[in-house]
Amino acid sequence: MKQKIRLLTIFITTLLVSCNSYAQEKDDYSAKIDSLIKTTNPRSFSGVILITQKGKTKYKNAFGYSNIEKKTPLTTKDNFIIMSNSKQITAVLTLKEVENGKIDLQSPVRKYLPDLPKSWADTVTVHHLLNFSAGITDIDKPLIFKPGSDFKYGNTTYIMLGKIIEKVTGRKYNDVANDLFKKLKMKTTYCFEQGKTQNRVKGYQNTNNNLKLEETPIENNDKVSAAGIISNVTDLNIWDKLLHNGKILKPETYKLMTTYSITAQHNAFGKEKIGYGYGIRVSDKTPIKYLGHTGGGSGFVSFKVYFPETDVDVVVLENQSNENIDLFYEFEIKIREIIMNSNLMKK
C-alpha cells in the first residue's frame, strides 16, 4: 500500500512539474514584460497593459499611480484619455455614415462643410481627411502639398470629420459616439466634456522623471473627435475584437479602412514607413502583419496593436507623456517587440 502511495506521489509531482514547465515554455513574455516595467532609466512606466489571444487574457497588470499626489495605485479598470487613438473611432463613425449612404468618400469636403474659407475645400475629399493625405495644417492656411500626394498628420482633419458626422446625422458627435459605445457594450467608454467631472485618472507630463500634473489635457470639446475619447484597456480590447472580426463594419467597409494608398513612418512601429488606412496603421510588409494606432500628449499615452494571423491584441495605456518625443513610446515599442518574438505568434 505504501509503495502504491509513493508511486502515486511521484507521478503527481512529475505531472505538476511537467505542466509547469510546459506553461513556462508557452509563456515566454510575462516575465520579460515584468522585468521591463521595473526600468526607470531613461524613464519610468505608469499605466495598464492588457494582452489577449482569441479572447483569452494572457497578461493584465497595472503599475504606478492614478493620482500621484494621493499615491492612489492604478488599477486595470481605470479610465484614460486615449488621445489620438480617438481618431480610429472617428474613422469608424465616418465609415458607418458611408454605409448609411450619408457620406461619400470621394466627395469634396465643401459638400458637407460649405462655410470652409479656403478654395481647397473643393478639391480635398473625405478620403483625404481620413488618411491624412489632404495637405491641411490649419483650416485658414493653404495646403502644403497636392491632395493625395503625401502624408501630414494632425488633429485638424479629424476635427473636420467630427463636424461632418454632426452635419450628416443632425446630432452632436458625442451622442453619436456614445451610442456606438453603448451598442458595443463598451460600458466605461465615453467622450470628454469640458467642465464636467468625469471618471478618469490624472495625466502627468514627465520631464527627466519629474512629473507635473496636466490641468487641462483637452482644451475644448471640438478636439474630442481627434483626441478626446476616454476609455480603458478592457473596452479597447472589446473594440479591437469586434472591429477586426467584422462586428462593427461591413466586410467591404472594413477593407476600405485597412487598405492604404499612402505610407508614413512612426517610431512606435519601426524605422520604416508602413501603410496608413483610415485611422489605422497597417504593417503588412513585416514578417508578422499587424494593425494599430497610437496616441500621446497632454499627460497620456495610448498604444494598441492587433495581430490578425494569431488573433493577439495588445493594449497599453499610460497616464504620463514625455517632454522628450523620443521617449514617448519607450515601453510600448519594447512590449510590441517582446510579443512579436514570443510564442503567442506561433500559429
Buried (B, 14 or more C-beta within 10 A) or exposed (E): EEEEEEEEEEEEEEEEEEEEEEEEEEBEBBEBBEEBBEEEEEBBBBBBBBBBBEEEEBBBBBBBBBBBEEEEEBEBEBBBBBBBBBBBBBBBBBBBBBEEEBBBBEEBBBBBBEEBEBEBBEBBBBBBBBBBBBBBBEBEEEBEEEBBEBBBEBBBBBBBBBBBBBBBBEEBBBEBBBEBBEEBEBEBBBBBBBEEEEEBBBBBBBEEEEBEEBEEBBEEBBBBBBBBBBBBBBBBBBBBBBBBEEEBBEEEBBEBBBEBEBBBEBBBBBEEBBBBBBBBBBBEEEEBBBBBBBBBBBBBBBBBBBBBEBBBBBBBBBBBBBEEEEBBBBBBBBBBEBBBEBEBBEE
